[in-house]
Amino acid sequence: QMVESPRFKPSGEDKKDRRNNRVIPYVAGVSEKLRRVFSKHNISVYFRPSNTLRQKLVHPKDKTPKHKLNNVVCAVQC
């Protein structure tokens, strides 16, 4: 006798659940109101931080000092 795991859903149900989930950036004061509005329509809202540790720590290039940016041509229109 084979017992189905509750973790696995048929593909139709899985797609239906994904449509009802949204991930948005967290904004204090606004995000809570959005969650209430979406919940009335059976849409789950998850928040992600706008600034992550990776964004703050990982910079492959050093920034060019401002004094070296003088007389630099960014784009030339022909």
mmCIF file as gemmi writes it, N, C-alpha and C atoms, coordinates in Angstrom:
data_model
loop_
_atom_site.group_PDB
_atom_site.id
_atom_site.type_symbol
_atom_site.label_atom_id
_atom_site.label_alt_id
_atom_site.label_comp_id
_atom_site.label_asym_id
_atom_site.label_entity_id
_atom_site.label_seq_id
_atom_site.pdbx_PDB_ins_code
_atom_site.Cartn_x
_atom_site.Cartn_y
_atom_site.Cartn_z
_atom_site.occupancy
_atom_site.B_iso_or_equiv
_atom_site.pdbx_formal_charge
_atom_site.auth_seq_id
_atom_site.auth_asym_id
_atom_site.pdbx_PDB_model_num
ATOM 1 N N . GLN Axp A 1 ? 0.845 -1.184 0 1 0 ? 1 A 1
ATOM 2 C CA . GLN Axp A 1 ? 0 0 0 1 0 ? 1 A 1
ATOM 3 C C . GLN Axp A 1 ? 0.885 1.241 0 1 0 ? 1 A 1
ATOM 4 N N . MET Axp A 2 ? 0.604 2.162 -0.918 1 0 ? 2 A 1
ATOM 5 C CA . MET Axp A 2 ? 1.4 3.375 -1.04 1 0 ? 2 A 1
ATOM 6 C C . MET Axp A 2 ? 0.659 4.549 -0.402 1 0 ? 2 A 1
ATOM 7 N N . VAL Axp A 3 ? 1.38 5.284 0.448 1 0 ? 3 A 1
ATOM 8 C CA . VAL Axp A 3 ? 0.79 6.441 1.11 1 0 ? 3 A 1
ATOM 9 C C . VAL Axp A 3 ? 1.391 7.69 0.489 1 0 ? 3 A 1
ATOM 10 N N . GLU Axp A 4 ? 0.537 8.607 0.06 1 0 ? 4 A 1
ATOM 11 C CA . GLU Axp A 4 ? 1.028 9.839 -0.547 1 0 ? 4 A 1
ATOM 12 C C . GLU Axp A 4 ? 1.481 10.807 0.53 1 0 ? 4 A 1
ATOM 13 N N . SER Axp A 5 ? 2.586 11.44 0.266 1 0 ? 5 A 1
ATOM 14 C CA . SER Axp A 5 ? 3.108 12.431 1.193 1 0 ? 5 A 1
ATOM 15 C C . SER Axp A 5 ? 2.275 13.708 1.093 1 0 ? 5 A 1
ATOM 16 N N . PRO Axp A 6 ? 1.921 14.331 2.215 1 0 ? 6 A 1
ATOM 17 C CA . PRO Axp A 6 ? 1.132 15.566 2.159 1 0 ? 6 A 1
ATOM 18 C C . PRO Axp A 6 ? 1.916 16.744 1.581 1 0 ? 6 A 1
ATOM 19 N N . ARG Axp A 7 ? 3.262 16.617 1.498 1 0 ? 7 A 1
ATOM 20 C CA . ARG Axp A 7 ? 4.072 17.707 0.961 1 0 ? 7 A 1
ATOM 21 C C . ARG Axp A 7 ? 3.891 17.864 -0.542 1 0 ? 7 A 1
ATOM 22 N N . PHE Axp A 8 ? 3.641 16.767 -1.219 1 0 ? 8 A 1
ATOM 23 C CA . PHE Axp A 8 ? 3.552 16.796 -2.671 1 0 ? 8 A 1
ATOM 24 C C . PHE Axp A 8 ? 2.102 16.94 -3.096 1 0 ? 8 A 1
ATOM 25 N N . LYS Axp A 9 ? 1.85 17.925 -3.947 1 0 ? 9 A 1
ATOM 26 C CA . LYS Axp A 9 ? 0.502 18.174 -4.436 1 0 ? 9 A 1
ATOM 27 C C . LYS Axp A 9 ? 0.485 17.918 -5.937 1 0 ? 9 A 1
ATOM 28 N N . PRO Axp A 10 ? -0.643 17.583 -6.467 1 0 ? 10 A 1
ATOM 29 C CA . PRO Axp A 10 ? -0.733 17.494 -7.926 1 0 ? 10 A 1
ATOM 30 C C . PRO Axp A 10 ? -0.408 18.845 -8.547 1 0 ? 10 A 1
ATOM 31 N N . SER Axp A 11 ? 0.094 18.827 -9.767 1 0 ? 11 A 1
ATOM 32 C CA . SER Axp A 11 ? 0.587 20.058 -10.391 1 0 ? 11 A 1
ATOM 33 C C . SER Axp A 11 ? -0.49 21.128 -10.503 1 0 ? 11 A 1
ATOM 34 N N . GLY Axp A 12 ? -1.73 20.783 -10.701 1 0 ? 12 A 1
ATOM 35 C CA . GLY Axp A 12 ? -2.799 21.773 -10.804 1 0 ? 12 A 1
ATOM 36 C C . GLY Axp A 12 ? -2.983 22.547 -9.516 1 0 ? 12 A 1
ATOM 37 N N . GLU Axp A 13 ? -2.966 21.846 -8.387 1 0 ? 13 A 1
ATOM 38 C CA . GLU Axp A 13 ? -3.117 22.523 -7.093 1 0 ? 13 A 1
ATOM 39 C C . GLU Axp A 13 ? -1.905 23.391 -6.792 1 0 ? 13 A 1
ATOM 40 N N . ASP Axp A 14 ? -0.725 22.906 -7.171 1 0 ? 14 A 1
ATOM 41 C CA . ASP Axp A 14 ? 0.505 23.654 -6.91 1 0 ? 14 A 1
ATOM 42 C C . ASP Axp A 14 ? 0.49 24.984 -7.664 1 0 ? 14 A 1
ATOM 43 N N . LYS Axp A 15 ? 0.078 24.962 -8.92 1 0 ? 15 A 1
ATOM 44 C CA . LYS Axp A 15 ? 0.015 26.192 -9.707 1 0 ? 15 A 1
ATOM 45 C C . LYS Axp A 15 ? -1.017 27.148 -9.13 1 0 ? 15 A 1
ATOM 46 N N . LYS Axp A 16 ? -2.124 26.606 -8.653 1 0 ? 16 A 1
ATOM 47 C CA . LYS Axp A 16 ? -3.174 27.445 -8.069 1 0 ? 16 A 1
ATOM 48 C C . LYS Axp A 16 ? -2.654 28.147 -6.818 1 0 ? 16 A 1
ATOM 49 N N . ASP Axp A 17 ? -1.902 27.431 -5.978 1 0 ? 17 A 1
ATOM 50 C CA . ASP Axp A 17 ? -1.348 28.02 -4.757 1 0 ? 17 A 1
ATOM 51 C C . ASP Axp A 17 ? -0.336 29.107 -5.082 1 0 ? 17 A 1
ATOM 52 N N . ARG Axp A 18 ? 0.487 28.894 -6.116 1 0 ? 18 A 1
ATOM 53 C CA . ARG Axp A 18 ? 1.506 29.879 -6.46 1 0 ? 18 A 1
ATOM 54 C C . ARG Axp A 18 ? 0.88 31.181 -6.952 1 0 ? 18 A 1
ATOM 55 N N . ARG Axp A 19 ? -0.25 31.104 -7.608 1 0 ? 19 A 1
ATOM 56 C CA . ARG Axp A 19 ? -0.907 32.313 -8.096 1 0 ? 19 A 1
ATOM 57 C C . ARG Axp A 19 ? -1.427 33.163 -6.944 1 0 ? 19 A 1
ATOM 58 N N . ASN Axp A 20 ? -1.677 32.557 -5.81 1 0 ? 20 A 1
ATOM 59 C CA . ASN Axp A 20 ? -2.231 33.279 -4.673 1 0 ? 20 A 1
ATOM 60 C C . ASN Axp A 20 ? -1.16 33.756 -3.705 1 0 ? 20 A 1
ATOM 61 N N . ASN Axp A 21 ? 0.097 33.679 -4.084 1 0 ? 21 A 1
ATOM 62 C CA . ASN Axp A 21 ? 1.193 34.147 -3.241 1 0 ? 21 A 1
ATOM 63 C C . ASN Axp A 21 ? 1.927 35.265 -3.954 1 0 ? 21 A 1
ATOM 64 N N . ARG Axp A 22 ? 2.28 36.303 -3.208 1 0 ? 22 A 1
ATOM 65 C CA . ARG Axp A 22 ? 3.043 37.418 -3.764 1 0 ? 22 A 1
ATOM 66 C C . ARG Axp A 22 ? 4.162 37.787 -2.812 1 0 ? 22 A 1
ATOM 67 N N . VAL Axp A 23 ? 5.322 38.117 -3.373 1 0 ? 23 A 1
ATOM 68 C CA . VAL Axp A 23 ? 6.468 38.582 -2.594 1 0 ? 23 A 1
ATOM 69 C C . VAL Axp A 23 ? 6.741 40.01 -3.026 1 0 ? 23 A 1
ATOM 70 N N . ILE Axp A 24 ? 6.731 40.919 -2.048 1 0 ? 24 A 1
ATOM 71 C CA . ILE Axp A 24 ? 6.952 42.335 -2.34 1 0 ? 24 A 1
ATOM 72 C C . ILE Axp A 24 ? 7.956 42.896 -1.346 1 0 ? 24 A 1
ATOM 73 N N . PRO Axp A 25 ? 8.626 43.989 -1.689 1 0 ? 25 A 1
ATOM 74 C CA . PRO Axp A 25 ? 9.562 44.599 -0.74 1 0 ? 25 A 1
ATOM 75 C C . PRO Axp A 25 ? 8.814 45.189 0.447 1 0 ? 25 A 1
ATOM 76 N N . TYR Axp A 26 ? 9.429 45.131 1.608 1 0 ? 26 A 1
ATOM 77 C CA . TYR Axp A 26 ? 8.804 45.661 2.819 1 0 ? 26 A 1
ATOM 78 C C . TYR Axp A 26 ? 8.997 47.166 2.893 1 0 ? 26 A 1
ATOM 79 N N . VAL Axp A 27 ? 7.902 47.882 3.104 1 0 ? 27 A 1
ATOM 80 C CA . VAL Axp A 27 ? 7.929 49.324 3.325 1 0 ? 27 A 1
ATOM 81 C C . VAL Axp A 27 ? 7.1 49.577 4.573 1 0 ? 27 A 1
ATOM 82 N N . ALA Axp A 28 ? 7.723 50.12 5.613 1 0 ? 28 A 1
ATOM 83 C CA . ALA Axp A 28 ? 7.032 50.332 6.887 1 0 ? 28 A 1
ATOM 84 C C . ALA Axp A 28 ? 5.779 51.175 6.683 1 0 ? 28 A 1
ATOM 85 N N . GLY Axp A 29 ? 4.685 50.739 7.291 1 0 ? 29 A 1
ATOM 86 C CA . GLY Axp A 29 ? 3.433 51.47 7.211 1 0 ? 29 A 1
ATOM 87 C C . GLY Axp A 29 ? 2.578 51.078 6.023 1 0 ? 29 A 1
ATOM 88 N N . VAL Axp A 30 ? 3.177 50.858 4.883 1 0 ? 30 A 1
ATOM 89 C CA . VAL Axp A 30 ? 2.435 50.529 3.663 1 0 ? 30 A 1
ATOM 90 C C . VAL Axp A 30 ? 2.222 49.021 3.555 1 0 ? 30 A 1
ATOM 91 N N . SER Axp A 31 ? 3.232 48.251 3.912 1 0 ? 31 A 1
ATOM 92 C CA . SER Axp A 31 ? 3.18 46.803 3.722 1 0 ? 31 A 1
ATOM 93 C C . SER Axp A 31 ? 2.055 46.156 4.514 1 0 ? 31 A 1
ATOM 94 N N . GLU Axp A 32 ? 1.832 46.606 5.736 1 0 ? 32 A 1
ATOM 95 C CA . GLU Axp A 32 ? 0.777 46.029 6.568 1 0 ? 32 A 1
ATOM 96 C C . GLU Axp A 32 ? -0.594 46.277 5.941 1 0 ? 32 A 1
ATOM 97 N N . LYS Axp A 33 ? -0.79 47.468 5.395 1 0 ? 33 A 1
ATOM 98 C CA . LYS Axp A 33 ? -2.067 47.793 4.752 1 0 ? 33 A 1
ATOM 99 C C . LYS Axp A 33 ? -2.268 46.946 3.497 1 0 ? 33 A 1
ATOM 100 N N . LEU Axp A 34 ? -1.202 46.767 2.728 1 0 ? 34 A 1
ATOM 101 C CA . LEU Axp A 34 ? -1.302 45.93 1.53 1 0 ? 34 A 1
ATOM 102 C C . LEU Axp A 34 ? -1.653 44.492 1.893 1 0 ? 34 A 1
ATOM 103 N N . ARG Axp A 35 ? -1.054 43.989 2.965 1 0 ? 35 A 1
ATOM 104 C CA . ARG Axp A 35 ? -1.342 42.615 3.385 1 0 ? 35 A 1
ATOM 105 C C . ARG Axp A 35 ? -2.828 42.46 3.703 1 0 ? 35 A 1
ATOM 106 N N . ARG Axp A 36 ? -3.412 43.448 4.4 1 0 ? 36 A 1
ATOM 107 C CA . ARG Axp A 36 ? -4.838 43.379 4.73 1 0 ? 36 A 1
ATOM 108 C C . ARG Axp A 36 ? -5.703 43.401 3.467 1 0 ? 36 A 1
ATOM 109 N N . VAL Axp A 37 ? -5.366 44.243 2.519 1 0 ? 37 A 1
ATOM 110 C CA . VAL Axp A 37 ? -6.144 44.328 1.279 1 0 ? 37 A 1
ATOM 111 C C . VAL Axp A 37 ? -6.048 43.02 0.501 1 0 ? 37 A 1
ATOM 112 N N . PHE Axp A 38 ? -4.833 42.489 0.351 1 0 ? 38 A 1
ATOM 113 C CA . PHE Axp A 38 ? -4.653 41.241 -0.389 1 0 ? 38 A 1
ATOM 114 C C . PHE Axp A 38 ? -5.321 40.062 0.31 1 0 ? 38 A 1
ATOM 115 N N . SER Axp A 39 ? -5.305 40.052 1.643 1 0 ? 39 A 1
ATOM 116 C CA . SER Axp A 39 ? -5.894 38.92 2.362 1 0 ? 39 A 1
ATOM 117 C C . SER Axp A 39 ? -7.401 38.844 2.133 1 0 ? 39 A 1
ATOM 118 N N . LYS Axp A 40 ? -8.065 39.972 1.88 1 0 ? 40 A 1
ATOM 119 C CA . LYS Axp A 40 ? -9.5 39.962 1.579 1 0 ? 40 A 1
ATOM 120 C C . LYS Axp A 40 ? -9.783 39.24 0.267 1 0 ? 40 A 1
ATOM 121 N N . HIS Axp A 41 ? -8.781 39.155 -0.598 1 0 ? 41 A 1
ATOM 122 C CA . HIS Axp A 41 ? -8.919 38.486 -1.889 1 0 ? 41 A 1
ATOM 123 C C . HIS Axp A 41 ? -8.213 37.132 -1.901 1 0 ? 41 A 1
ATOM 124 N N . ASN Axp A 42 ? -7.934 36.593 -0.712 1 0 ? 42 A 1
ATOM 125 C CA . ASN Axp A 42 ? -7.281 35.282 -0.552 1 0 ? 42 A 1
ATOM 126 C C . ASN Axp A 42 ? -5.924 35.221 -1.238 1 0 ? 42 A 1
ATOM 127 N N . ILE Axp A 43 ? -5.154 36.289 -1.129 1 0 ? 43 A 1
ATOM 128 C CA . ILE Axp A 43 ? -3.803 36.332 -1.679 1 0 ? 43 A 1
ATOM 129 C C . ILE Axp A 43 ? -2.833 36.498 -0.523 1 0 ? 43 A 1
ATOM 130 N N . SER Axp A 44 ? -1.913 35.547 -0.381 1 0 ? 44 A 1
ATOM 131 C CA . SER Axp A 44 ? -0.902 35.627 0.671 1 0 ? 44 A 1
ATOM 132 C C . SER Axp A 44 ? 0.213 36.555 0.22 1 0 ? 44 A 1
ATOM 133 N N . VAL Axp A 45 ? 0.648 37.424 1.117 1 0 ? 45 A 1
ATOM 134 C CA . VAL Axp A 45 ? 1.71 38.375 0.803 1 0 ? 45 A 1
ATOM 135 C C . VAL Axp A 45 ? 2.886 38.089 1.715 1 0 ? 45 A 1
ATOM 136 N N . TYR Axp A 46 ? 4.065 37.973 1.12 1 0 ? 46 A 1
ATOM 137 C CA . TYR Axp A 46 ? 5.296 37.774 1.869 1 0 ? 46 A 1
ATOM 138 C C . TYR Axp A 46 ? 6.208 38.946 1.57 1 0 ? 46 A 1
ATOM 139 N N . PHE Axp A 47 ? 6.942 39.381 2.567 1 0 ? 47 A 1
ATOM 140 C CA . PHE Axp A 47 ? 7.796 40.548 2.407 1 0 ? 47 A 1
ATOM 141 C C . PHE Axp A 47 ? 9.252 40.147 2.39 1 0 ? 47 A 1
ATOM 142 N N . ARG Axp A 48 ? 10.023 40.834 1.545 1 0 ? 48 A 1
ATOM 143 C CA . ARG Axp A 48 ? 11.465 40.627 1.515 1 0 ? 48 A 1
ATOM 144 C C . ARG Axp A 48 ? 12.109 41.963 1.861 1 0 ? 48 A 1
ATOM 145 N N . PRO Axp A 49 ? 13.252 41.924 2.501 1 0 ? 49 A 1
ATOM 146 C CA . PRO Axp A 49 ? 13.913 43.188 2.839 1 0 ? 49 A 1
ATOM 147 C C . PRO Axp A 49 ? 14.439 43.862 1.579 1 0 ? 49 A 1
ATOM 148 N N . SER Axp A 50 ? 14.393 45.182 1.567 1 0 ? 50 A 1
ATOM 149 C CA . SER Axp A 50 ? 14.899 45.887 0.393 1 0 ? 50 A 1
ATOM 150 C C . SER Axp A 50 ? 16.421 45.923 0.395 1 0 ? 50 A 1
ATOM 151 N N . ASN Axp A 51 ? 17.026 45.972 1.557 1 0 ? 51 A 1
ATOM 152 C CA . ASN Axp A 51 ? 18.484 45.935 1.661 1 0 ? 51 A 1
ATOM 153 C C . ASN Axp A 51 ? 18.89 44.628 2.326 1 0 ? 51 A 1
ATOM 154 N N . THR Axp A 52 ? 19.718 43.862 1.645 1 0 ? 52 A 1
ATOM 155 C CA . THR Axp A 52 ? 20.176 42.608 2.224 1 0 ? 52 A 1
ATOM 156 C C . THR Axp A 52 ? 21.641 42.74 2.618 1 0 ? 52 A 1
ATOM 157 N N . LEU Axp A 53 ? 22.094 41.837 3.433 1 0 ? 53 A 1
ATOM 158 C CA . LEU Axp A 53 ? 23.482 41.838 3.864 1 0 ? 53 A 1
ATOM 159 C C . LEU Axp A 53 ? 24.41 41.683 2.661 1 0 ? 53 A 1
ATOM 160 N N . ARG Axp A 54 ? 24.011 40.849 1.707 1 0 ? 54 A 1
ATOM 161 C CA . ARG Axp A 54 ? 24.832 40.65 0.51 1 0 ? 54 A 1
ATOM 162 C C . ARG Axp A 54 ? 24.995 41.959 -0.259 1 0 ? 54 A 1
ATOM 163 N N . GLN Axp A 55 ? 23.913 42.727 -0.394 1 0 ? 55 A 1
ATOM 164 C CA . GLN Axp A 55 ? 23.997 43.995 -1.115 1 0 ? 55 A 1
ATOM 165 C C . GLN Axp A 55 ? 24.944 44.966 -0.423 1 0 ? 55 A 1
ATOM 166 N N . LYS Axp A 56 ? 25.016 44.905 0.886 1 0 ? 56 A 1
ATOM 167 C CA . LYS Axp A 56 ? 25.863 45.828 1.632 1 0 ? 56 A 1
ATOM 168 C C . LYS Axp A 56 ? 27.331 45.406 1.633 1 0 ? 56 A 1
ATOM 169 N N . LEU Axp A 57 ? 27.604 44.091 1.593 1 0 ? 57 A 1
ATOM 170 C CA . LEU Axp A 57 ? 28.97 43.601 1.759 1 0 ? 57 A 1
ATOM 171 C C . LEU Axp A 57 ? 29.695 43.271 0.458 1 0 ? 57 A 1
ATOM 172 N N . VAL Axp A 58 ? 28.987 42.839 -0.563 1 0 ? 58 A 1
ATOM 173 C CA . VAL Axp A 58 ? 29.64 42.344 -1.766 1 0 ? 58 A 1
ATOM 174 C C . VAL Axp A 58 ? 29.71 43.445 -2.825 1 0 ? 58 A 1
ATOM 175 N N . HIS Axp A 59 ? 30.918 43.937 -3.074 1 0 ? 59 A 1
ATOM 176 C CA . HIS Axp A 59 ? 31.173 44.918 -4.128 1 0 ? 59 A 1
ATOM 177 C C . HIS Axp A 59 ? 32.452 44.482 -4.837 1 0 ? 59 A 1
ATOM 178 N N . PRO Axp A 60 ? 32.336 43.854 -6.022 1 0 ? 60 A 1
ATOM 179 C CA . PRO Axp A 60 ? 33.521 43.324 -6.687 1 0 ? 60 A 1
ATOM 180 C C . PRO Axp A 60 ? 34.525 44.394 -7.114 1 0 ? 60 A 1
ATOM 181 N N . LYS Axp A 61 ? 34.065 45.611 -7.357 1 0 ? 61 A 1
ATOM 182 C CA . LYS Axp A 61 ? 34.976 46.686 -7.755 1 0 ? 61 A 1
ATOM 183 C C . LYS Axp A 61 ? 34.992 47.761 -6.677 1 0 ? 61 A 1
ATOM 184 N N . ASP Axp A 62 ? 36.149 48.374 -6.514 1 0 ? 62 A 1
ATOM 185 C CA . ASP Axp A 62 ? 36.229 49.524 -5.622 1 0 ? 62 A 1
ATOM 186 C C . ASP Axp A 62 ? 35.623 50.719 -6.332 1 0 ? 62 A 1
ATOM 187 N N . LYS Axp A 63 ? 34.983 51.596 -5.573 1 0 ? 63 A 1
ATOM 188 C CA . LYS Axp A 63 ? 34.413 52.797 -6.167 1 0 ? 63 A 1
ATOM 189 C C . LYS Axp A 63 ? 35.53 53.749 -6.565 1 0 ? 63 A 1
ATOM 190 N N . THR Axp A 64 ? 35.356 54.403 -7.712 1 0 ? 64 A 1
ATOM 191 C CA . THR Axp A 64 ? 36.331 55.382 -8.19 1 0 ? 64 A 1
ATOM 192 C C . THR Axp A 64 ? 36.154 56.67 -7.394 1 0 ? 64 A 1
ATOM 193 N N . PRO Axp A 65 ? 37.245 57.196 -6.843 1 0 ? 65 A 1
ATOM 194 C CA . PRO Axp A 65 ? 37.13 58.452 -6.089 1 0 ? 65 A 1
ATOM 195 C C . PRO Axp A 65 ? 36.579 59.566 -6.973 1 0 ? 65 A 1
ATOM 196 N N . LYS Axp A 66 ? 35.794 60.468 -6.38 1 0 ? 66 A 1
ATOM 197 C CA . LYS Axp A 66 ? 35.149 61.544 -7.143 1 0 ? 66 A 1
ATOM 198 C C . LYS Axp A 66 ? 36.156 62.446 -7.842 1 0 ? 66 A 1
ATOM 199 N N . HIS Axp A 67 ? 37.325 62.657 -7.236 1 0 ? 67 A 1
ATOM 200 C CA . HIS Axp A 67 ? 38.295 63.549 -7.877 1 0 ? 67 A 1
ATOM 201 C C . HIS Axp A 67 ? 38.863 62.958 -9.169 1 0 ? 67 A 1
ATOM 202 N N . LYS Axp A 68 ? 38.742 61.651 -9.361 1 0 ? 68 A 1
ATOM 203 C CA . LYS Axp A 68 ? 39.207 61.028 -10.597 1 0 ? 68 A 1
ATOM 204 C C . LYS Axp A 68 ? 38.106 60.967 -11.662 1 0 ? 68 A 1
ATOM 205 N N . LEU Axp A 69 ? 36.916 61.411 -11.33 1 0 ? 69 A 1
ATOM 206 C CA . LEU Axp A 69 ? 35.812 61.372 -12.277 1 0 ? 69 A 1
ATOM 207 C C . LEU Axp A 69 ? 35.69 62.648 -13.101 1 0 ? 69 A 1
ATOM 208 N N . ASN Axp A 70 ? 36.53 63.642 -12.867 1 0 ? 70 A 1
ATOM 209 C CA . ASN Axp A 70 ? 36.478 64.887 -13.634 1 0 ? 70 A 1
ATOM 210 C C . ASN Axp A 70 ? 36.865 64.645 -15.082 1 0 ? 70 A 1
ATOM 211 N N . ASN Axp A 71 ? 36.252 65.391 -15.977 1 0 ? 71 A 1
ATOM 212 C CA . ASN Axp A 71 ? 36.537 65.335 -17.413 1 0 ? 71 A 1
ATOM 213 C C . ASN Axp A 71 ? 36.329 63.944 -18.011 1 0 ? 71 A 1
ATOM 214 N N . VAL Axp A 72 ? 35.33 63.258 -17.556 1 0 ? 72 A 1
ATOM 215 C CA . VAL Axp A 72 ? 35.01 61.928 -18.065 1 0 ? 72 A 1
ATOM 216 C C . VAL Axp A 72 ? 33.801 62.049 -18.983 1 0 ? 72 A 1
ATOM 217 N N . VAL Axp A 73 ? 33.912 61.463 -20.162 1 0 ? 73 A 1
ATOM 218 C CA . VAL Axp A 73 ? 32.802 61.469 -21.107 1 0 ? 73 A 1
ATOM 219 C C . VAL Axp A 73 ? 32.033 60.171 -20.92 1 0 ? 73 A 1
ATOM 220 N N . CYS Axp A 74 ? 30.76 60.292 -20.571 1 0 ? 74 A 1
ATOM 221 C CA . CYS Axp A 74 ? 29.953 59.097 -20.331 1 0 ? 74 A 1
ATOM 222 C C . CYS Axp A 74 ? 29.321 58.57 -21.609 1 0 ? 74 A 1
ATOM 223 N N . ALA Axp A 75 ? 28.846 59.475 -22.475 1 0 ? 75 A 1
ATOM 224 C CA . ALA Axp A 75 ? 28.212 59.041 -23.717 1 0 ? 75 A 1
ATOM 225 C C . ALA Axp A 75 ? 28.372 60.137 -24.754 1 0 ? 75 A 1
ATOM 226 N N . VAL Axp A 76 ? 28.604 59.723 -25.973 1 0 ? 76 A 1
ATOM 227 C CA . VAL Axp A 76 ? 28.749 60.676 -27.065 1 0 ? 76 A 1
ATOM 228 C C . VAL Axp A 76 ? 27.646 60.385 -28.068 1 0 ? 76 A 1
ATOM 229 N N . GLN Axp A 77 ? 26.826 61.384 -28.369 1 0 ? 77 A 1
ATOM 230 C CA . GLN Axp A 77 ? 25.751 61.214 -29.339 1 0 ? 77 A 1
ATOM 231 C C . GLN Axp A 77 ? 26.278 61.552 -30.727 1 0 ? 77 A 1
ATOM 232 N N . CYS Axp A 78 ? 26.051 60.68 -31.685 1 0 ? 78 A 1
ATOM 233 C CA . CYS Axp A 78 ? 26.512 60.912 -33.061 1 0 ? 78 A 1
ATOM 234 C C . CYS Axp A 78 ? 25.363 61.309 -33.951 1 0 ? 78 A 1
